[in-house]
Each structure stands twice: as structure tokens, then as C-alpha cells.
Amino acid sequence: MKKTVWTLPALAGVLIGTLNGALAAETYRWPNGERAAVSLAYDDAADSQLDNAIPTLNRYGVKGTFYLTLSSPTIDSRLAEWRAAARQGHELANHTLFHQCRSAQPDRGWVVPHRDLDTTSVAQMKDQVALANTMLYAIDGRRERTFTAPCGDVLAGGQNYLPAVQAEFVAIKAGIGHGAVPSMAALDPYLVPVVIPVGLTGQQLIAMVKEAAGRGTMIAFTFHGIGGDHLANSSAAHEELVKYLAANRKVYWTDTFLNIMKHVKSR
């Protein structure tokens, strides 16, 4: 999943605002009085997620969400491990069958013609997304799902395909965020912005969750490779974040994106 990424300069505002205590907390009730919700999500069904991310989450008793591209080689070669992840309480979620992105966007030379969202119709995407949900049901036996649009692209053949698939999901992530959600009151459950960290330190990641606590809102991370694969963060940085969240459960409600958004929609 190739998208805009966070680098050190982009984090300057987050760090300064957090350290100065300049963010006023929004009044919002999380389940047990926490100050913020944190979603740790992982796109593309990468090997390093099974090798590194899930063992770390399990070690600290933290639940994550894994957006599976159903054509990923790991769905075939490591299916039992994905099923085990679901049994352990992690969410398996929909990231389409073929990870279609728009070739017309910058730096998209990697998009192959037969998986180009620019030449895929809304009807085709609707059918494929529905089939992906059926495949996920065959993996974990669950019906409730969330969705992340590959690359954050929503135009199929020039038309927004999200309205055609929205009814299939509890919530959808499709926007690129710049830190914590600014306001829960203004949040659209079907256009939730995500932060896509690449190459960050544990302290840089922690600074972003502190921003969410300062605002009293939530933050939705979308990781890819952990200690390997593409758009990677180091295993050490990832573990530092997870360890921090586990040690501060009274401050941060860290749960699957599905559970967080069910709570948001119930209010």
C-alpha cells in the first residue's frame, strides 16, 4: 500500500504541540474513561506482520487490525497463522482482492494494467469487495468488517466507489491524516483518516498517541512492514510503541478498529 508517509519534519508540529501542552482535550467518553483511542492496523498481509507484529502484540496483550489483500501470497502459504491471529482476538479486515490503485497518480509505475483502479468500474469493485468479505468469512467465521481503500484511492473509473460498498462495513478508512483525529464530533465513520508511519522511532510514534490524548480523540495508525517488507518501521520502534500503550491502558484504549468504531457509532 503506497501512500504519503510521515517523516521527521512532518512530525515537528505534533511534537511541539504535545510538549507545550497546547492541545485542549475534547470531552468524549471512551469505554473506561480513557483519554484517547488508538487503532494499530497493518495493511497488505505482509510476512513481517506474522513474523514480528503479531508476536509483539500478543506479548503485551494488545489487539490489532490486519487489512488483508486476499491475493497476497501469505493468504495461501500462511493461512493457518491468519486464522490463529483471529482466534487471538485480532481483527481481519478487508483490503480488497487485488489492491487496485490509480496508475494516474504520481509515482505509480508499479500499478499493473489489469489491476488499475482507473480502468476498473464501480460495479467491478463492488463485486470484488463483496467477494473479499466472503473469503474473510471463510477464514475467521465473522461477519462484521471494516475496510481500508488501497492507496487511499476511492475513484474507480473516475467515480467514487465507496458509496457502493459502504453498506458492507461498520467503518471505512480512506483519508490521509496528519496525526490525531481533530474532532470526534466531525468524524465521518466512512472516511476515517489514517497516519502511515515509515521509518519512525518509537518516541516519534509515542508523540502521536500523546497528541491524541491531548485532544481527547483517537488516532488510527496504518503500518505496513514491521522489521522488513515495504514501507517498513523497525521492530524495535513498533515494540516501543506497543509497550508504551500496554503500560498506559488507563490513558489509551487500544483495540481493533472494528471495536473502536462500533463504540463511536453507538454514541
VMD Tcl script that draws the C-alpha trace (Angstrom):
set ca {
  {0.00 0.00 0.00}
  {1.94 3.04 -1.24}
  {0.84 6.37 0.19}
  {2.00 9.63 1.72}
  {4.34 8.84 4.61}
  {5.41 10.55 7.82}
  {8.98 11.80 8.15}
  {10.70 13.79 10.92}
  {9.88 17.29 9.53}
  {6.22 16.35 9.24}
  {6.20 15.45 12.93}
  {7.55 18.78 14.15}
  {4.12 20.29 14.77}
  {2.95 17.20 16.62}
  {5.99 17.17 18.89}
  {5.89 20.89 19.66}
  {2.16 20.91 20.32}
  {2.38 17.90 22.59}
  {5.39 19.09 24.58}
  {3.89 22.53 25.14}
  {0.58 21.06 26.30}
  {-1.17 23.29 23.81}
  {-3.90 20.86 22.84}
  {-7.18 21.20 24.70}
  {-8.83 17.83 25.40}
  {-12.20 17.28 23.76}
  {-14.94 15.96 26.00}
  {-15.55 12.46 24.64}
  {-16.37 9.30 26.56}
  {-14.24 6.27 25.82}
  {-15.39 2.97 27.40}
  {-13.43 3.11 30.67}
  {-12.64 6.78 30.94}
  {-9.53 6.66 28.76}
  {-8.33 9.91 27.23}
  {-7.90 8.56 23.69}
  {-8.46 5.55 21.46}
  {-5.63 4.02 19.43}
  {-6.04 1.70 16.44}
  {-2.97 -0.26 15.37}
  {-3.62 -1.53 11.85}
  {-1.43 -3.30 9.31}
  {-2.05 -3.38 5.56}
  {-1.30 -5.83 2.75}
  {-0.93 -9.16 4.64}
  {2.87 -8.93 4.73}
  {5.09 -11.72 6.06}
  {6.71 -9.41 8.62}
  {3.33 -8.81 10.24}
  {3.03 -12.51 11.03}
  {6.72 -12.78 11.93}
  {7.10 -9.64 14.04}
  {3.95 -7.56 14.56}
  {1.56 -10.22 15.87}
  {4.06 -11.79 18.31}
  {4.74 -8.33 19.76}
  {1.05 -7.51 20.09}
  {0.41 -10.86 21.78}
  {3.34 -10.42 24.15}
  {1.81 -7.20 25.52}
  {-1.84 -8.22 25.27}
  {-2.71 -5.60 22.65}
  {-5.16 -6.19 19.79}
  {-4.54 -5.06 16.21}
  {-6.34 -4.98 12.88}
  {-4.92 -6.65 9.78}
  {-6.19 -5.48 6.40}
  {-5.74 -8.49 4.17}
  {-5.27 -8.20 0.43}
  {-6.76 -11.57 -0.43}
  {-4.42 -12.19 -3.37}
  {-1.38 -11.84 -1.10}
  {0.88 -14.93 -1.13}
  {0.57 -15.24 2.65}
  {-3.15 -15.98 2.39}
  {-2.22 -19.24 0.69}
  {1.10 -20.05 2.32}
  {0.31 -18.93 5.90}
  {-3.45 -19.26 6.14}
  {-3.31 -21.16 9.44}
  {-1.40 -18.27 11.01}
  {-4.00 -15.73 9.92}
  {-6.71 -17.94 11.39}
  {-4.71 -18.15 14.61}
  {-4.46 -14.35 14.70}
  {-8.24 -14.09 14.51}
  {-8.62 -16.61 17.36}
  {-6.21 -14.49 19.41}
  {-8.60 -11.54 19.14}
  {-7.07 -9.61 16.27}
  {-9.35 -8.24 13.55}
  {-9.02 -9.49 9.98}
  {-10.35 -6.78 7.70}
  {-10.95 -6.07 4.01}
  {-8.23 -4.55 1.82}
  {-9.75 -5.82 -1.47}
  {-8.82 -8.82 -3.57}
  {-6.14 -7.24 -5.74}
  {-5.09 -3.94 -4.10}
  {-6.16 -1.81 -7.06}
  {-4.69 1.70 -7.04}
  {-4.81 4.50 -9.62}
  {-1.99 4.46 -12.17}
  {-2.67 8.13 -12.96}
  {-1.40 9.23 -9.56}
  {2.29 10.25 -9.14}
  {4.89 7.50 -8.66}
  {2.52 4.73 -9.66}
  {4.65 2.97 -12.26}
  {4.24 -0.19 -10.20}
  {0.48 -0.42 -10.94}
  {-0.08 -3.21 -13.48}
  {-2.68 -2.59 -16.22}
  {-5.05 -5.39 -15.20}
  {-5.17 -4.04 -11.61}
  {-5.51 -0.36 -12.40}
  {-8.30 1.36 -10.47}
  {-8.55 3.97 -13.23}
  {-9.83 1.29 -15.62}
  {-11.91 -0.64 -13.06}
  {-15.62 0.14 -12.79}
  {-17.56 0.83 -9.60}
  {-19.61 -2.31 -10.29}
  {-16.45 -4.41 -10.54}
  {-15.11 -3.02 -7.27}
  {-18.42 -3.65 -5.54}
  {-18.40 -7.29 -6.62}
  {-14.75 -7.78 -5.68}
  {-15.10 -6.17 -2.26}
  {-18.14 -8.36 -1.52}
  {-16.20 -11.46 -2.57}
  {-13.31 -10.42 -0.33}
  {-15.73 -10.31 2.60}
  {-16.90 -13.82 1.74}
  {-13.30 -15.03 1.69}
  {-12.64 -13.39 5.05}
  {-15.70 -15.16 6.46}
  {-14.23 -18.45 5.25}
  {-11.04 -17.62 7.16}
  {-12.42 -16.45 10.52}
  {-16.19 -17.08 10.52}
  {-17.01 -13.45 11.30}
  {-19.46 -11.15 9.53}
  {-18.72 -7.64 10.82}
  {-15.97 -5.94 8.83}
  {-14.10 -2.71 8.29}
  {-12.39 -1.60 5.09}
  {-9.33 0.36 4.02}
  {-9.13 1.66 0.46}
  {-5.78 0.69 -1.11}
  {-3.52 3.73 -1.50}
  {-6.36 5.85 -0.15}
  {-7.73 5.90 -3.72}
  {-11.52 6.00 -3.98}
  {-12.14 6.72 -7.69}
  {-12.84 3.63 -9.80}
  {-13.06 4.61 -13.44}
  {-13.38 8.21 -12.28}
  {-16.26 7.58 -9.84}
  {-16.18 7.22 -6.06}
  {-16.81 3.54 -5.30}
  {-17.12 3.85 -1.52}
  {-20.88 4.60 -1.53}
  {-21.39 1.33 -3.43}
  {-19.63 -0.74 -0.74}
  {-20.39 1.26 2.40}
  {-23.31 -0.94 3.48}
  {-20.92 -3.91 3.78}
  {-18.90 -2.29 6.57}
  {-19.06 -0.89 10.08}
  {-16.48 1.75 9.10}
  {-14.05 2.68 6.33}
  {-10.59 4.22 6.38}
  {-9.89 6.24 3.26}
  {-8.26 9.56 4.14}
  {-4.66 10.51 4.87}
  {-4.42 12.12 8.29}
  {-1.78 14.31 9.90}
  {-1.80 12.99 13.43}
  {-4.71 12.55 15.80}
  {-8.30 12.96 14.65}
  {-9.04 16.68 15.22}
  {-12.61 16.23 16.45}
  {-14.76 13.20 17.17}
  {-17.90 15.25 16.57}
  {-16.86 15.89 12.97}
  {-15.55 12.37 12.26}
  {-17.18 10.50 9.36}
  {-17.06 6.75 10.19}
  {-16.86 6.04 6.46}
  {-13.95 8.39 5.80}
  {-11.64 7.95 8.78}
  {-8.17 9.47 8.26}
  {-5.10 7.35 8.92}
  {-1.48 8.02 9.78}
  {1.01 5.98 7.74}
  {4.34 5.83 9.59}
  {7.50 4.84 7.74}
  {10.95 4.68 9.32}
  {9.94 6.40 12.56}
  {11.38 5.88 16.02}
  {9.36 4.62 18.93}
  {9.42 8.07 20.52}
  {8.07 9.66 17.35}
  {5.20 7.18 17.31}
  {4.52 7.75 21.00}
  {4.41 11.52 20.41}
  {1.46 10.99 18.09}
  {-0.56 8.99 20.61}
  {0.19 11.67 23.20}
  {-1.31 14.18 20.78}
  {-4.48 12.09 20.64}
  {-4.65 12.04 24.44}
  {-4.19 15.80 24.50}
  {-7.09 16.23 22.11}
  {-9.25 13.58 23.76}
  {-9.86 11.94 20.37}
  {-8.32 8.96 18.55}
  {-5.54 8.04 16.19}
  {-5.60 5.34 13.51}
  {-2.17 4.03 12.54}
  {-1.74 2.12 9.29}
  {1.53 0.20 9.34}
  {2.91 -1.98 6.57}
  {6.21 -3.80 7.09}
  {7.44 -4.32 10.66}
  {11.14 -5.14 10.68}
  {11.01 -5.99 6.97}
  {8.94 -5.77 3.77}
  {7.79 -2.45 2.26}
  {7.07 0.93 3.91}
  {8.70 -0.51 7.00}
  {9.22 0.57 10.57}
  {11.73 -1.24 12.75}
  {10.60 -4.00 15.07}
  {12.19 -2.06 17.95}
  {10.22 1.13 17.24}
  {6.99 -0.82 16.89}
  {7.59 -2.68 20.14}
  {8.40 0.56 21.97}
  {5.01 1.95 20.94}
  {3.12 -1.24 21.85}
  {4.90 -1.47 25.21}
  {4.01 2.16 25.97}
  {0.35 1.61 25.13}
  {0.21 -1.54 27.24}
  {1.74 0.30 30.21}
  {-0.76 3.17 29.91}
  {-4.09 1.41 29.48}
  {-5.87 3.93 31.71}
  {-4.92 6.67 29.26}
  {-5.23 4.84 25.92}
  {-7.92 2.43 24.76}
  {-6.01 0.35 22.22}
  {-8.32 -2.03 20.40}
  {-9.32 -3.24 16.96}
  {-10.60 -0.64 14.54}
  {-13.89 -2.54 14.46}
  {-14.41 -2.27 18.22}
  {-13.40 1.38 18.34}
  {-15.73 2.37 15.53}
  {-18.65 0.36 16.94}
  {-18.26 2.44 20.09}
  {-18.02 5.68 18.10}
  {-21.15 4.87 16.11}
  {-23.09 3.90 19.24}
  {-22.75 7.39 20.72}
}
mol new
graphics top color blue
foreach p $ca { graphics top sphere $p radius 0.5 }
foreach p [lrange $ca 0 end-1] q [lrange $ca 1 end] { graphics top cylinder $p $q radius 0.2 }
display resetview
